[in-house]
Amino acid sequence: MKSPLLAVAAALLVLGATSTANAKGCIKGAVVGGVAGHYAGHHGVLGAAAGCLYGRHHAKEQERQRQQQSQVNGQGKL
């Protein structure tokens, strides 16, 4: 009985400590990675974690490219 309660409390603590900026790209990557991991040998959790990391990396790269493009076009200046 204590184990599920402890797991839920830990999950709520982790979710409460994260910001939404870090989650950009994570949800989509986690879903895709989880499904792929599940079909590649029942490693859904591992696939979801890897997908989340890749999704965050990809979202950061896209944001960096958008910022560079806006500076090149002169739209980044006030």
Biopython code that builds the backbone (N, CA, C, O; Angstrom):
import numpy as np
from Bio.PDB.StructureBuilder import StructureBuilder

atoms = [
    (1, "MET", "N", (0.829, -1.190, 0.000)),
    (1, "MET", "CA", (0.000, 0.000, 0.000)),
    (1, "MET", "C", (0.871, 1.250, 0.000)),
    (1, "MET", "O", (0.516, 2.247, -0.629)),
    (2, "LYS", "N", (1.995, 1.214, 0.689)),
    (2, "LYS", "CA", (2.847, 2.395, 0.766)),
    (2, "LYS", "C", (3.575, 2.642, -0.547)),
    (2, "LYS", "O", (3.842, 3.792, -0.898)),
    (3, "SER", "N", (3.898, 1.583, -1.274)),
    (3, "SER", "CA", (4.673, 1.723, -2.506)),
    (3, "SER", "C", (3.936, 2.530, -3.584)),
    (3, "SER", "O", (4.535, 3.446, -4.148)),
    (4, "PRO", "N", (2.668, 2.235, -3.896)),
    (4, "PRO", "CA", (1.968, 3.057, -4.893)),
    (4, "PRO", "C", (1.778, 4.503, -4.431)),
    (4, "PRO", "O", (1.863, 5.430, -5.236)),
    (5, "LEU", "N", (1.525, 4.690, -3.158)),
    (5, "LEU", "CA", (1.351, 6.037, -2.628)),
    (5, "LEU", "C", (2.651, 6.824, -2.722)),
    (5, "LEU", "O", (2.641, 8.009, -3.055)),
    (6, "LEU", "N", (3.753, 6.176, -2.435)),
    (6, "LEU", "CA", (5.056, 6.821, -2.534)),
    (6, "LEU", "C", (5.376, 7.164, -3.990)),
    (6, "LEU", "O", (5.921, 8.233, -4.265)),
    (7, "ALA", "N", (5.046, 6.276, -4.915)),
    (7, "ALA", "CA", (5.295, 6.530, -6.338)),
    (7, "ALA", "C", (4.459, 7.703, -6.842)),
    (7, "ALA", "O", (4.956, 8.532, -7.604)),
    (8, "VAL", "N", (3.213, 7.781, -6.430)),
    (8, "VAL", "CA", (2.351, 8.897, -6.838)),
    (8, "VAL", "C", (2.869, 10.202, -6.253)),
    (8, "VAL", "O", (2.888, 11.218, -6.948)),
    (9, "ALA", "N", (3.283, 10.200, -5.007)),
    (9, "ALA", "CA", (3.814, 11.408, -4.382)),
    (9, "ALA", "C", (5.094, 11.875, -5.077)),
    (9, "ALA", "O", (5.288, 13.072, -5.291)),
    (10, "ALA", "N", (5.954, 10.935, -5.424)),
    (10, "ALA", "CA", (7.190, 11.300, -6.124)),
    (10, "ALA", "C", (6.895, 11.858, -7.507)),
    (10, "ALA", "O", (7.533, 12.818, -7.939)),
    (11, "ALA", "N", (5.932, 11.261, -8.206)),
    (11, "ALA", "CA", (5.571, 11.758, -9.538)),
    (11, "ALA", "C", (4.993, 13.164, -9.459)),
    (11, "ALA", "O", (5.321, 14.013, -10.287)),
    (12, "LEU", "N", (4.149, 13.419, -8.490)),
    (12, "LEU", "CA", (3.581, 14.761, -8.329)),
    (12, "LEU", "C", (4.656, 15.783, -7.982)),
    (12, "LEU", "O", (4.601, 16.923, -8.442)),
    (13, "LEU", "N", (5.613, 15.387, -7.189)),
    (13, "LEU", "CA", (6.701, 16.283, -6.831)),
    (13, "LEU", "C", (7.548, 16.631, -8.053)),
    (13, "LEU", "O", (7.921, 17.787, -8.248)),
    (14, "VAL", "N", (7.845, 15.634, -8.864)),
    (14, "VAL", "CA", (8.638, 15.868, -10.072)),
    (14, "VAL", "C", (7.864, 16.730, -11.063)),
    (14, "VAL", "O", (8.422, 17.664, -11.639)),
    (15, "LEU", "N", (6.600, 16.430, -11.265)),
    (15, "LEU", "CA", (5.794, 17.201, -12.213)),
    (15, "LEU", "C", (5.595, 18.632, -11.739)),
    (15, "LEU", "O", (5.533, 19.547, -12.560)),
    (16, "GLY", "N", (5.497, 18.839, -10.462)),
    (16, "GLY", "CA", (5.338, 20.185, -9.935)),
    (16, "GLY", "C", (6.611, 21.004, -10.031)),
    (16, "GLY", "O", (6.554, 22.232, -10.077)),
    (17, "ALA", "N", (7.756, 20.343, -10.062)),
    (17, "ALA", "CA", (9.035, 21.052, -10.098)),
    (17, "ALA", "C", (9.458, 21.423, -11.508)),
    (17, "ALA", "O", (10.330, 22.274, -11.682)),
    (18, "THR", "N", (8.863, 20.806, -12.516)),
    (18, "THR", "CA", (9.271, 21.099, -13.886)),
    (18, "THR", "C", (8.495, 22.290, -14.419)),
    (18, "THR", "O", (7.368, 22.556, -14.002)),
    (19, "SER", "N", (9.112, 22.994, -15.336)),
    (19, "SER", "CA", (8.427, 24.125, -15.953)),
    (19, "SER", "C", (7.910, 23.726, -17.317)),
    (19, "SER", "O", (8.345, 22.719, -17.876)),
    (20, "THR", "N", (6.993, 24.495, -17.857)),
    (20, "THR", "CA", (6.409, 24.165, -19.150)),
    (20, "THR", "C", (7.398, 24.402, -20.276)),
    (20, "THR", "O", (7.275, 23.783, -21.333)),
    (21, "ALA", "N", (8.366, 25.270, -20.086)),
    (21, "ALA", "CA", (9.344, 25.538, -21.136)),
    (21, "ALA", "C", (10.189, 24.299, -21.421)),
    (21, "ALA", "O", (10.570, 24.067, -22.568)),
    (22, "ASN", "N", (10.481, 23.520, -20.421)),
    (22, "ASN", "CA", (11.274, 22.310, -20.608)),
    (22, "ASN", "C", (10.465, 21.190, -21.240)),
    (22, "ASN", "O", (11.040, 20.248, -21.786)),
    (23, "ALA", "N", (9.155, 21.272, -21.176)),
    (23, "ALA", "CA", (8.310, 20.204, -21.693)),
    (23, "ALA", "C", (8.036, 20.347, -23.184)),
    (23, "ALA", "O", (7.424, 19.461, -23.780)),
    (24, "LYS", "N", (8.469, 21.428, -23.792)),
    (24, "LYS", "CA", (8.192, 21.647, -25.203)),
    (24, "LYS", "C", (8.870, 20.553, -26.028)),
    (24, "LYS", "O", (10.094, 20.424, -26.009)),
    (25, "GLY", "N", (8.092, 19.789, -26.731)),
    (25, "GLY", "CA", (8.610, 18.697, -27.542)),
    (25, "GLY", "C", (8.689, 17.376, -26.814)),
    (25, "GLY", "O", (8.819, 16.330, -27.451)),
    (26, "CYS", "N", (8.615, 17.394, -25.505)),
    (26, "CYS", "CA", (8.777, 16.177, -24.717)),
    (26, "CYS", "C", (7.581, 15.246, -24.850)),
    (26, "CYS", "O", (7.760, 14.036, -24.990)),
    (27, "ILE", "N", (6.383, 15.775, -24.809)),
    (27, "ILE", "CA", (5.192, 14.931, -24.822)),
    (27, "ILE", "C", (5.093, 14.152, -26.136)),
    (27, "ILE", "O", (4.882, 12.939, -26.132)),
    (28, "LYS", "N", (5.246, 14.851, -27.242)),
    (28, "LYS", "CA", (5.158, 14.195, -28.549)),
    (28, "LYS", "C", (6.260, 13.144, -28.704)),
    (28, "LYS", "O", (6.008, 12.039, -29.184)),
    (29, "GLY", "N", (7.469, 13.494, -28.300)),
    (29, "GLY", "CA", (8.580, 12.554, -28.386)),
    (29, "GLY", "C", (8.388, 11.353, -27.490)),
    (29, "GLY", "O", (8.731, 10.231, -27.861)),
    (30, "ALA", "N", (7.835, 11.588, -26.300)),
    (30, "ALA", "CA", (7.619, 10.487, -25.367)),
    (30, "ALA", "C", (6.572, 9.511, -25.887)),
    (30, "ALA", "O", (6.712, 8.300, -25.721)),
    (31, "VAL", "N", (5.532, 10.032, -26.511)),
    (31, "VAL", "CA", (4.494, 9.155, -27.052)),
    (31, "VAL", "C", (5.062, 8.309, -28.185)),
    (31, "VAL", "O", (4.881, 7.092, -28.212)),
    (32, "VAL", "N", (5.743, 8.954, -29.108)),
    (32, "VAL", "CA", (6.314, 8.223, -30.240)),
    (32, "VAL", "C", (7.372, 7.227, -29.755)),
    (32, "VAL", "O", (7.387, 6.078, -30.196)),
    (33, "GLY", "N", (8.248, 7.658, -28.860)),
    (33, "GLY", "CA", (9.284, 6.775, -28.342)),
    (33, "GLY", "C", (8.719, 5.632, -27.534)),
    (33, "GLY", "O", (9.233, 4.516, -27.598)),
    (34, "GLY", "N", (7.672, 5.889, -26.777)),
    (34, "GLY", "CA", (7.047, 4.834, -25.985)),
    (34, "GLY", "C", (6.428, 3.752, -26.846)),
    (34, "GLY", "O", (6.561, 2.562, -26.561)),
    (35, "VAL", "N", (5.750, 4.176, -27.901)),
    (35, "VAL", "CA", (5.149, 3.194, -28.815)),
    (35, "VAL", "C", (6.241, 2.405, -29.525)),
    (35, "VAL", "O", (6.157, 1.181, -29.629)),
    (36, "ALA", "N", (7.262, 3.098, -30.011)),
    (36, "ALA", "CA", (8.354, 2.408, -30.706)),
    (36, "ALA", "C", (9.076, 1.450, -29.761)),
    (36, "ALA", "O", (9.403, 0.328, -30.147)),
    (37, "GLY", "N", (9.325, 1.884, -28.528)),
    (37, "GLY", "CA", (9.994, 1.023, -27.560)),
    (37, "GLY", "C", (9.164, -0.191, -27.194)),
    (37, "GLY", "O", (9.699, -1.278, -26.976)),
    (38, "HIS", "N", (7.849, -0.002, -27.126)),
    (38, "HIS", "CA", (6.967, -1.119, -26.799)),
    (38, "HIS", "C", (7.038, -2.198, -27.875)),
    (38, "HIS", "O", (7.110, -3.389, -27.572)),
    (39, "TYR", "N", (7.018, -1.774, -29.112)),
    (39, "TYR", "CA", (7.057, -2.749, -30.205)),
    (39, "TYR", "C", (8.455, -3.297, -30.446)),
    (39, "TYR", "O", (8.605, -4.315, -31.122)),
    (40, "ALA", "N", (9.471, -2.654, -29.916)),
    (40, "ALA", "CA", (10.849, -3.120, -30.108)),
    (40, "ALA", "C", (11.333, -3.889, -28.884)),
    (40, "ALA", "O", (12.490, -3.747, -28.489)),
    (41, "GLY", "N", (10.497, -4.677, -28.295)),
    (41, "GLY", "CA", (10.925, -5.544, -27.211)),
    (41, "GLY", "C", (10.412, -5.144, -25.845)),
    (41, "GLY", "O", (11.092, -5.375, -24.845)),
    (42, "HIS", "N", (9.245, -4.557, -25.774)),
    (42, "HIS", "CA", (8.610, -4.188, -24.510)),
    (42, "HIS", "C", (9.478, -3.250, -23.668)),
    (42, "HIS", "O", (9.607, -3.429, -22.457)),
    (43, "HIS", "N", (10.060, -2.268, -24.309)),
    (43, "HIS", "CA", (10.850, -1.249, -23.614)),
    (43, "HIS", "C", (10.175, 0.109, -23.770)),
    (43, "HIS", "O", (10.814, 1.082, -24.170)),
    (44, "GLY", "N", (8.896, 0.172, -23.456)),
    (44, "GLY", "CA", (8.124, 1.392, -23.641)),
    (44, "GLY", "C", (8.602, 2.543, -22.784)),
    (44, "GLY", "O", (8.641, 3.680, -23.255)),
    (45, "VAL", "N", (8.969, 2.282, -21.534)),
    (45, "VAL", "CA", (9.416, 3.351, -20.640)),
    (45, "VAL", "C", (10.756, 3.913, -21.111)),
    (45, "VAL", "O", (10.964, 5.127, -21.119)),
    (46, "LEU", "N", (11.646, 3.030, -21.495)),
    (46, "LEU", "CA", (12.943, 3.469, -22.007)),
    (46, "LEU", "C", (12.770, 4.266, -23.294)),
    (46, "LEU", "O", (13.432, 5.287, -23.484)),
    (47, "GLY", "N", (11.890, 3.811, -24.176)),
    (47, "GLY", "CA", (11.612, 4.529, -25.414)),
    (47, "GLY", "C", (10.981, 5.878, -25.155)),
    (47, "GLY", "O", (11.297, 6.850, -25.841)),
    (48, "ALA", "N", (10.091, 5.957, -24.174)),
    (48, "ALA", "CA", (9.457, 7.232, -23.839)),
    (48, "ALA", "C", (10.474, 8.220, -23.293)),
    (48, "ALA", "O", (10.429, 9.403, -23.631)),
    (49, "ALA", "N", (11.381, 7.756, -22.463)),
    (49, "ALA", "CA", (12.410, 8.645, -21.914)),
    (49, "ALA", "C", (13.334, 9.146, -23.027)),
    (49, "ALA", "O", (13.665, 10.331, -23.073)),
    (50, "ALA", "N", (13.742, 8.261, -23.907)),
    (50, "ALA", "CA", (14.607, 8.669, -25.016)),
    (50, "ALA", "C", (13.867, 9.603, -25.963)),
    (50, "ALA", "O", (14.445, 10.575, -26.448)),
    (51, "GLY", "N", (12.604, 9.323, -26.230)),
    (51, "GLY", "CA", (11.806, 10.184, -27.094)),
    (51, "GLY", "C", (11.614, 11.564, -26.514)),
    (51, "GLY", "O", (11.626, 12.556, -27.242)),
    (52, "CYS", "N", (11.438, 11.635, -25.206)),
    (52, "CYS", "CA", (11.295, 12.926, -24.532)),
    (52, "CYS", "C", (12.579, 13.738, -24.671)),
    (52, "CYS", "O", (12.533, 14.927, -24.986)),
    (53, "LEU", "N", (13.702, 13.111, -24.443)),
    (53, "LEU", "CA", (14.981, 13.820, -24.563)),
    (53, "LEU", "C", (15.209, 14.301, -25.990)),
    (53, "LEU", "O", (15.648, 15.430, -26.207)),
    (54, "TYR", "N", (14.908, 13.442, -26.962)),
    (54, "TYR", "CA", (15.084, 13.848, -28.349)),
    (54, "TYR", "C", (14.114, 14.972, -28.721)),
    (54, "TYR", "O", (14.491, 15.910, -29.422)),
    (55, "GLY", "N", (12.881, 14.879, -28.258)),
    (55, "GLY", "CA", (11.892, 15.914, -28.559)),
    (55, "GLY", "C", (12.298, 17.264, -27.994)),
    (55, "GLY", "O", (12.123, 18.289, -28.654)),
    (56, "ARG", "N", (12.837, 17.280, -26.785)),
    (56, "ARG", "CA", (13.315, 18.533, -26.186)),
    (56, "ARG", "C", (14.480, 19.091, -26.977)),
    (56, "ARG", "O", (14.547, 20.295, -27.223)),
    (57, "HIS", "N", (15.406, 18.218, -27.381)),
    (57, "HIS", "CA", (16.555, 18.654, -28.162)),
    (57, "HIS", "C", (16.101, 19.256, -29.490)),
    (57, "HIS", "O", (16.586, 20.311, -29.899)),
    (58, "HIS", "N", (15.183, 18.589, -30.147)),
    (58, "HIS", "CA", (14.686, 19.059, -31.443)),
    (58, "HIS", "C", (13.958, 20.401, -31.299)),
    (58, "HIS", "O", (14.119, 21.283, -32.142)),
    (59, "ALA", "N", (13.165, 20.559, -30.246)),
    (59, "ALA", "CA", (12.446, 21.816, -30.021)),
    (59, "ALA", "C", (13.418, 22.962, -29.755)),
    (59, "ALA", "O", (13.198, 24.080, -30.221)),
    (60, "LYS", "N", (14.487, 22.695, -29.013)),
    (60, "LYS", "CA", (15.489, 23.731, -28.750)),
    (60, "LYS", "C", (16.203, 24.138, -30.031)),
    (60, "LYS", "O", (16.473, 25.319, -30.245)),
    (61, "GLU", "N", (16.510, 23.157, -30.887)),
    (61, "GLU", "CA", (17.170, 23.461, -32.160)),
    (61, "GLU", "C", (16.266, 24.314, -33.057)),
    (61, "GLU", "O", (16.733, 25.258, -33.694)),
    (62, "GLN", "N", (14.987, 23.983, -33.104)),
    (62, "GLN", "CA", (14.054, 24.770, -33.911)),
    (62, "GLN", "C", (13.935, 26.191, -33.382)),
    (62, "GLN", "O", (13.892, 27.142, -34.162)),
    (63, "GLU", "N", (13.883, 26.341, -32.066)),
    (63, "GLU", "CA", (13.794, 27.677, -31.472)),
    (63, "GLU", "C", (15.052, 28.484, -31.767)),
    (63, "GLU", "O", (14.963, 29.679, -32.047)),
    (64, "ARG", "N", (16.202, 27.862, -31.709)),
    (64, "ARG", "CA", (17.458, 28.542, -32.014)),
    (64, "ARG", "C", (17.479, 29.000, -33.471)),
    (64, "ARG", "O", (17.921, 30.109, -33.773)),
    (65, "GLN", "N", (17.002, 28.145, -34.367)),
    (65, "GLN", "CA", (16.954, 28.517, -35.783)),
    (65, "GLN", "C", (15.977, 29.666, -36.021)),
    (65, "GLN", "O", (16.254, 30.555, -36.826)),
    (66, "ARG", "N", (14.832, 29.658, -35.328)),
    (66, "ARG", "CA", (13.868, 30.754, -35.451)),
    (66, "ARG", "C", (14.460, 32.069, -34.979)),
    (66, "ARG", "O", (14.242, 33.109, -35.601)),
    (67, "GLN", "N", (15.208, 32.030, -33.884)),
    (67, "GLN", "CA", (15.830, 33.248, -33.363)),
    (67, "GLN", "C", (16.882, 33.772, -34.327)),
    (67, "GLN", "O", (16.967, 34.980, -34.552)),
    (68, "GLN", "N", (17.680, 32.888, -34.897)),
    (68, "GLN", "CA", (18.697, 33.311, -35.851)),
    (68, "GLN", "C", (18.047, 33.891, -37.100)),
    (68, "GLN", "O", (18.525, 34.889, -37.638)),
    (69, "GLN", "N", (16.978, 33.285, -37.559)),
    (69, "GLN", "CA", (16.293, 33.767, -38.751)),
    (69, "GLN", "C", (15.667, 35.139, -38.506)),
    (69, "GLN", "O", (15.698, 35.999, -39.386)),
    (70, "SER", "N", (15.099, 35.350, -37.313)),
    (70, "SER", "CA", (14.495, 36.656, -37.028)),
    (70, "SER", "C", (15.569, 37.738, -36.899)),
    (70, "SER", "O", (15.308, 38.895, -37.230)),
    (71, "GLN", "N", (16.750, 37.394, -36.434)),
    (71, "GLN", "CA", (17.826, 38.372, -36.347)),
    (71, "GLN", "C", (18.354, 38.708, -37.724)),
    (71, "GLN", "O", (18.717, 39.856, -37.981)),
    (72, "VAL", "N", (18.405, 37.735, -38.615)),
    (72, "VAL", "CA", (18.873, 37.968, -39.977)),
    (72, "VAL", "C", (17.883, 38.874, -40.721)),
    (72, "VAL", "O", (18.293, 39.745, -41.488)),
    (73, "ASN", "N", (16.613, 38.672, -40.498)),
    (73, "ASN", "CA", (15.589, 39.469, -41.157)),
    (73, "ASN", "C", (15.412, 40.832, -40.504)),
    (73, "ASN", "O", (14.676, 41.667, -41.031)),
    (74, "GLY", "N", (16.053, 41.077, -39.390)),
    (74, "GLY", "CA", (15.941, 42.355, -38.702)),
    (74, "GLY", "C", (14.696, 42.466, -37.846)),
    (74, "GLY", "O", (14.380, 43.551, -37.358)),
    (75, "GLN", "N", (13.991, 41.377, -37.656)),
    (75, "GLN", "CA", (12.768, 41.407, -36.859)),
    (75, "GLN", "C", (13.057, 41.208, -35.372)),
    (75, "GLN", "O", (12.176, 41.435, -34.542)),
    (76, "GLY", "N", (14.242, 40.800, -35.031)),
    (76, "GLY", "CA", (14.570, 40.551, -33.637)),
    (76, "GLY", "C", (14.921, 41.793, -32.867)),
    (76, "GLY", "O", (15.107, 41.723, -31.652)),
    (77, "LYS", "N", (15.019, 42.931, -33.528)),
    (77, "LYS", "CA", (15.407, 44.175, -32.866)),
    (77, "LYS", "C", (14.172, 44.969, -32.474)),
    (77, "LYS", "O", (13.154, 44.933, -33.165)),
    (78, "LEU", "N", (14.267, 45.673, -31.378)),
    (78, "LEU", "CA", (13.137, 46.498, -30.919)),
    (78, "LEU", "C", (13.222, 47.873, -31.497)),
    (78, "LEU", "O", (12.362, 48.711, -31.226)),
]
sb = StructureBuilder()
sb.init_structure("model")
sb.init_model(0)
sb.init_chain("A")
sb.init_seg("    ")
for serial, (resi, resn, name, xyz) in enumerate(atoms, 1):
    if name == "N":
        sb.init_residue(resn, " ", resi, " ")
    sb.init_atom(name, np.array(xyz, "f"), 0.0, 1.0, " ", f" {name:<3s}", serial, name[0])
structure = sb.get_structure()
